């Protein structure tokens, strides 16, 4: 199981704060979040405390992250995924990258999310 599969499964689970156990104390992150296809996005950034605040603010009821593709290059991992409602309806596509420290915890994290684009499934990819 990839880092992002573990991270998002934990974040979406019954104890979302346990996802912070997978995060280094000196993490730096940037999240680019678009709610529509109007070219407007919000950037959230900071360290572990701001990531905790993001978990505090998140309304996770009724939807979850689904990792579709992953790639690993040394201590850096990439994930392409979707957020979906519990009934399977698409919410948005995300692309995430994390650098993992020597203990396998995320110390750099960047993710972008937008509902404006989808990618074909593996069955349809050429």
C-alpha positions in Angstrom: 0.0 0.0 0.0 1.4 3.4 -1.0 1.9 6.2 1.4 -1.0 8.2 0.0 -3.3 5.2 0.1 -2.6 4.9 3.8 -2.7 8.7 4.4 -6.1 9.3 2.7 -7.6 6.1 4.2 -6.7 7.3 7.6 -7.8 10.9 6.9 -11.2 9.7 5.6 -11.6 7.1 8.5 -13.2 7.4 11.9 -10.1 9.0 13.4 -8.9 11.6 10.9 -6.4 13.1 13.4 -4.5 9.9 13.3 -3.4 10.9 9.8 -1.1 13.4 11.5 0.9 10.5 12.8 2.1 10.0 9.2 3.3 13.6 9.1 6.6 14.9 10.3 6.6 17.6 13.0 8.5 20.0 10.6 6.2 19.4 7.6 5.6 22.2 5.1 2.6 22.0 2.8 0.6 23.9 0.2 -2.9 23.0 -0.9 -4.4 24.6 -4.0 -8.2 24.1 -3.8 -10.7 24.9 -6.6 -14.4 24.4 -6.0 -15.5 25.2 -9.6 -14.2 25.5 -13.1 -14.1 29.3 -13.0 -10.3 29.5 -12.6 -10.6 30.6 -8.9 -8.6 28.7 -6.3 -7.7 29.0 -2.7 -4.2 28.3 -1.4 -3.7 26.9 2.1 -0.2 26.5 3.5 1.8 26.1 6.6 3.1 23.5 9.0 1.7 20.7 11.1 -0.5 23.0 13.2 -2.1 24.4 10.0 -2.6 20.9 8.7 -4.4 20.1 12.0 -6.5 23.2 11.5 -7.4 22.0 8.0 -8.5 18.7 9.5 -10.5 20.7 12.1 -12.3 22.7 9.3 -12.9 19.8 7.0 -16.4 18.5 6.5 -15.6 14.9 5.7 -19.1 13.5 5.9 -20.4 11.8 2.8 -17.3 11.8 0.7 -13.7 10.3 0.5 -10.5 10.4 -1.4 -9.8 7.6 -4.0 -6.2 7.1 -5.1 -6.3 6.1 -8.8 -2.6 6.1 -9.8 0.6 6.3 -7.7 4.3 6.6 -8.6 7.4 6.6 -6.4 10.7 8.0 -7.1 13.1 7.5 -4.2 11.7 9.3 -1.2 9.1 11.2 -3.2 5.6 9.8 -3.9 2.9 11.1 -6.4 -0.8 10.3 -6.4 -3.5 11.0 -8.9 -7.0 10.6 -7.4 -10.5 11.7 -7.1 -12.8 12.8 -4.3 -16.2 11.2 -4.6 -19.5 11.2 -2.8 -20.3 8.0 -0.9 -22.7 7.1 -3.7 -19.8 7.2 -6.2 -20.5 10.6 -7.8 -17.4 12.6 -8.8 -16.5 15.7 -6.8 -13.0 16.6 -8.1 -9.6 15.4 -9.3 -6.5 15.8 -7.1 -2.8 15.5 -7.8 -0.6 15.2 -4.7 3.1 14.9 -4.1 4.9 14.1 -0.9 8.5 13.9 0.2 9.0 11.3 2.9 11.7 11.6 5.6 13.9 8.8 6.8 11.1 7.6 9.1 8.6 7.4 6.2 6.7 10.5 7.4 5.6 13.2 5.1 7.8 16.4 5.5 6.8 18.2 2.3 3.3 18.0 0.8 1.7 19.8 -2.1 -1.7 19.0 -3.6 -4.0 20.6 -6.2 -7.7 19.8 -6.5 -10.2 20.8 -9.2 -13.6 19.6 -10.4 -12.9 21.0 -13.9 -11.0 17.9 -15.2 -11.1 14.2 -15.0 -8.7 11.5 -16.2 -9.6 8.2 -17.9 -9.5 5.1 -15.8 -6.8 2.6 -16.4 -9.2 0.5 -18.5 -9.6 3.4 -20.9 -6.1 4.9 -20.8 -4.0 4.4 -23.9 
